[in-house]
Amino acid sequence: MKNKTKLILANVIAFLAVVTVLSVSNLLGVQVEASGSIIPKVLLFVLPQIGFIYFYLKSSEEESKKAMA
């Protein structure tokens, strides 16, 4: 995969994570506002980062395999 493709996929995962968190919090009746609960806000920050970390680790793993070969 090229770096541009990885970045696009990471952004899509981040977008889907934010939409999922907002949808689930809406279904559970948790308000995501300035005066709302802190857990949804933390999840909105952490979940997209997981997608970026995943693709970074995956790309570094592929590079190390190429270096060994």
N, C-alpha and C positions, 0 to 999 in steps of 0.2 A: 504494500500500500504506500502511496505517496503521502507526504506530510499534509498536503492540502486535504486529501480524502480523510485522513485521520482527524483533522481539525473539524471538518464538517460532521463526521460521525460523533465526535465528542460533544459538539454543540447540540446535535439532535438528542443525544442522551440527556444532556443537561435540561433541554427544553421539556422532554418527556417526564423527567423527574420532577420538575417544578409543577407541571400540569397535574401529575399524579398526586403530589402532596396537597395541592390546592383542592383537587377533587375529593380526596379522602377526608381532608379536614372539613370540607363543606358537608359531606355526607354524615360525618360524626357530629356536626354542629359546633365545631371549633372555629372561632372567628380569628382570622389572620389580619389583625389591625395593629395600630400603634399601641393600643391599650390591651391587646389580646394576649394569648398565651405565648410563651417564649419558645416552646418546643417546635411548633411549626416553622417559626423563623429560623431556628437552628437547622432544622431539616432542609429548609430552602437553601441554606448556605452549604451544607455538607454534601447533600446528594449530588449536585452537579459536579462537585470537586471529585467525587468518586469516579465519575466517567472519565474525567481528564487524567486522573492518576492511573486508571486501568489502561488507557491507550498509551500513556507514557511508558509504563512498565512493559506492556506488550511490545512496543517498538524497540525498547532497549534490549529485550530478550531476543528479538529477531536479529538485531545488530550483533549481539554476542554470538549467536549461532553462525552468522555469516563470517565473523572473524575467526571462528574455530575451523570453519570449512576451508 
